[in-house]
Each structure stands twice: as C-alpha cells, then as structure tokens.
Amino acid sequence: GEEKAVFEIPEHYYPDKYKAVTTTIANRFGDDAGRSIPVRNIALPNLSLPMELPYNEQFSLFIPKHRSMAGKLIDIFMNMRDVEDLQSVCSFCQLRINPYMFNYCLSVAILHRPDTKGINIPTFAETFPDKFMDPKVFRKAREVSNVVTSGNRLPVTIPVNYTANDSEPEQRVAYFREDIGINLHHWHWHLVYPFDSADRSIVNKDRRGELFYYMHQQIIARYNMERMCNGLGRVVRYMNFREPIAEGYFPKLDSQVASRAWPPRFADTTIRDLDRPVDLIRADVSQLETWRDRFIQAIESLSITLPNGRQVPLDEERGIDQLGNMMESSIISPNRQYYGDFHNMGHVFISYSHDPDHRHLEQFGVMGDSATAMRDPVFYRWHSYIDDLFQLYKYKLSPYTDDKLDFAGIRVSSISLEGAAGNNTIGTFWELSTVDLARGLDFTPRGSVLARFTHLQHQEFNYVIEVNNTSGQGAMGTVRIFMAPTTNENGEPLSFDEQRRAMVELDKFTTGLRPGNNTIRHRSIDSSVTIPYERTFRDQSARPGDPGTTEAADFDFCGCGWPHHMLVPKGTAQGYPVVLFAMVSNWNEDRVEQDLVGSCNDAASYCGIRDRKYPDRRAMGFPFDRPAPHANTLSDFLRPNMAIQECSIRFTDTTRPRQQRR
Ligand code: CUO
C-alpha cells in the first residue's frame, strides 16, 4: 500500500487532556506510521467562534448559528498564507473543532484555494461512513478488524432494504433514496455551490441559481420515473404546511461523532413553529407562507423588489438564475431580507418537526444535512413543490420560436440504442460493490475494512444518431439526449407538457458534422451527467492514471456528478417503455468561449465546470425548459433536427459482483 505519514505537531497544539499522552498522534488523514512530517509552529488565528460548537454534536449548514461558525472557519482556512500554514492550523483544529464542521470547511477551502487544487482529500463516504449506511456495519467492522489480520478480512455486508418492509409502499424506491452514490453526489453539489460564505466569490459562481433549480428539477424527474417503474404515482408536492406529512421515515443511521441515532419522523407529523435557542432558531410556519407568497408575487409581476424598494424586471436572460438564488436562498439573493430563505428553512422546519422547541434535546433529522436529505421521501415532496414554483416562472415565458429550435440544413433522421440487451433495450440488474470504511471508523484499524453494498446497475450501450448535413459545408452541433416515460401512473399517454417536465437529461456533447450523412456513435459511459463509479467512490485499489480514475488535482470538484450506475431507471421485468429524444442544435449559438484544458469537465450538465462558466449558453434543460402550448404530443414538437425512438428498460432480478473495468 501507499506510505502513510505521521505529522509531528507542536506540543502546545494539543488540548490539555492529550498533552500527557504523546507528542505525535497519527493524523486523521494518515494512519500507519511511515514518513514523519514536521508541522510548522505558527501564531494561531482566533478560533473561538468555530470552537463554540461542541466536538460531539451534529453540524448542519441549514442552522444559522452553525452557518456563521463555519463561515468564520472557512475564512480562516482561505486566508492562511500558504499550504504549510493551512496544514498547521488544521492540525490544531483537528482535535478541537467538531469533525463534521472541520471536514466541511476544509473541503470548501481546498476546493477554492488556488494553491490546494492538487491536494487529495478522502471521499466523504470514507471519512464519515456513518452518514451513508446501517450502523450494524460498524459493529461488524470492529469485530472483523479486531479478530482478523488485514489481508484475510472478508468484507462486511451492508444489507439492502433495511429501513422498512414491504408494508411501506415508499420502500420500493429506497434503493434510489438510500443509494450511497446519489447521496454523495448531492453532498458534493452543495459543497461546490455553497449558499453562504464570508467570501462572496465562493458563492457567486456562473449561473449557480439556475443550476440549483435545474439539478434539483432533474432529481425530481428521475425520481418520478423511478417511482413509475415501481408502480408508484408521481411524487405529491408538499405545499400545505398546516397539513401533516403522510410519510414517515426512520433513518436507522447512527452518528459516530455524536454517539446518537438520527431521529426519525413519524407518519402524519405536522411541522410546527420553531423555538430552539440552542440553534439560534426562532421561526413561525407563517414565515414560510409569507416568503412563498412574495416569491409567487415576483413571478406574477415578473419583477423583483430590491432592498431599496426599487423594482427590477425578471428578464429572460437572468430571471431563472435570480429566482434560484432567491428561492434557495443564497447570499447573492437580490433581496434576502424580503424574500427570505424559503427552501433552506423548509429543510429546517421538516428536520425539526419531531422536536420543534428542543424540549427533548433532540438533533435535526436527515432533512437537515445535504449528505442524508435524499434518503427521506419528504425530500422529494418538498423539492417537487420548489420545482413547481420555478415552473410558474417558466410558464410565463413565451415558447421557443422556430429560429431557436431549428438548425438550418441539419436533419436528424434517427436515434437508436445498441447494446448487450438488444437494440433499443437497456438491461438493468443489481450489482454488488465494495467500499473501504477504514478511514471513517471511530477506531483505527490497521489496513482496510471493506464493506459490500448492493446498488442498481445497467448494461452499457451506445447511442447511434444519423445526421444529414445538407448545408453543403462542415458544421458544429450540440447533441442533446433526453429520456422520458411515455405514460402516466394509470397507463395513459402523457401530454407534451407533462412529458417535457419528465424529461431526464442523459447526455450532451459537441460534434463535427461533415457535409452529407454522418453516423454519430456515442458511449453511455461518456455521459455529461454522470461520473464513473471509480470517481464516486474513489476506488481504493485504483491508482492515479488508471483508466476510470482521475488526477488527484481534479478530485474534489470531480466528485460532483450523478453516479453512473444510476444513469437510467430500474425499468421493469417486462420492459418499461420510455422515449429517447435527440436534438442537434447549432453550436455557434450554444458555445461559450473558454479554455477547458485541465479542468474537470465531464459531468458539467448538473455540476458545471470548476472555475469556468457553465459550458452551454442555452437555458438549462433546453429545449424542454419552456412550455410549447401548440404541441399536444412530443411528435408535434419535433423539428427536422430532432428525432425520437421508443425504447425499453428491462430489469433482471439478479445480483452480480462488480467487475473491475481494467
Ligand atoms: Cu439540495 Cu434542498 O437543496 O437539498
């Protein structure tokens, strides 16, 4: 294995209780002793604010008090002179600062400091595996690592379907909600796009408000298709805050840091006014309603009220981006005082619905943490409502005209799929994979402790697109590929408007088009939406430079991306019918002039590109982000540069061990 380092930490950095023990303690980021690295002795910055959060407590960015402590700590990390000073202050923080907050703030700093882009940090599932899996695993891991020497250990198995049984219909999509890769993606996305920071530039990224809308809209579209594959109806919006939430959720996660179980939410819980001095939270449910009404008012009038009382129009170019920042809300909201913090506080109200006044001394539920929120059925009900509010705005826009949709001289004659499951069919199955828990356990095992888990997988396939370029000269196009269900939960055909909102982006790429006929073949594994399995889990056995791995320098931003194993929904045993859509749009109207060399840019659709603009000038979700009232069906909407194909997703209920793609 790789050599691990021990950091020699100045003695006065240790909290008093450790001073007697030793002058070197293995750093959390290294274990087996190898090299020894002296840590620079520096004049330490004032850490009293972030140290106010007790070491053994939960941490949530949604809690204003935690947010300001984290903001301060990020600021400290960002302002350290160089990497050695940063390392020094980190070694001081490690034994004093709440580990969740420390990990978050350091990750944000590493991601945004120009001099730390080459630094490698462990994937979050390894640092805090307790946020992603059944705690029984850790007890077994402890047994295994105490009894068995490193080379002979069998992996610990993480059970499937451990949070409920078949009496709970929602359990049919638990494999989606509780997928480790999906939850890692969501955590990463919010790490890359924080909504708050003392340093505005960390928040103020190109089109981040629009991306907040789009990435979450796509989660809902994907989840709805997944539900329909499992005989469930589309998710019901959570929009009446005075009515109980029908779905309960019992996460069965333990926090190793806080030595507590994550609290459940019982079925039919109603959110209540919050008064939790410990978190500096005091908020009434009516506040949510007020913010919501103001948001709707802005859309109805197509204008935003600024803090000075002036009205500015919501224009076509920037409207959705501003609304995204208002809704989330982020510190670049045009008027946070007035439009408030609707979406974030929705998470907070729901996550404290079991103990709104802290009388039971309980922490927040899974909705209070971006690493765990997607496990809970209510996440989708809340975000479905959020999406509906954004759609109110999209309905205000005039439909795309022919000149926006067409690409003169370019005809797409067909799109099809070729793959192992047969043409126009995608095969899905369960796959058994392995993750290393060693770094995240609250004891220090020698060597790795592997855990096995089951997740959805699909057979890889190719898109084959036939394009005829009749313009008489070479051209550049952007290929946009989407998939949608064809019928609703009752088996009736979807209207165009329902279907466009159900469109799931599968891929987007640029292609050259010679005059005459072109056959474009594109691999599913190269999707602009997903990152490969190895990147999601940063496979321990992989070395930089191996196929499927990435340079360490790119890791952190590159950790954002929909997990490839969840590219397509599960389908059904008989074959779930979907429609595949391809469009080739004019690259001259899509392109953004920028240098992409060395940037991690292969999951840009939902994650953007580090330090760059979003690499597509069109509205996110184009051409389906706007209604087209004159189209009753998808066929009505088609132009010559678009094509569709009926396809089928066929699920086989077998579990296969993951094969290394080497
Ligand atoms: Cu990602 Cu609500 O924004 O969880």
Residues whose N, C-alpha, C, O or C-beta is under 5 A from the ligand:
A	BS01	CUO	none
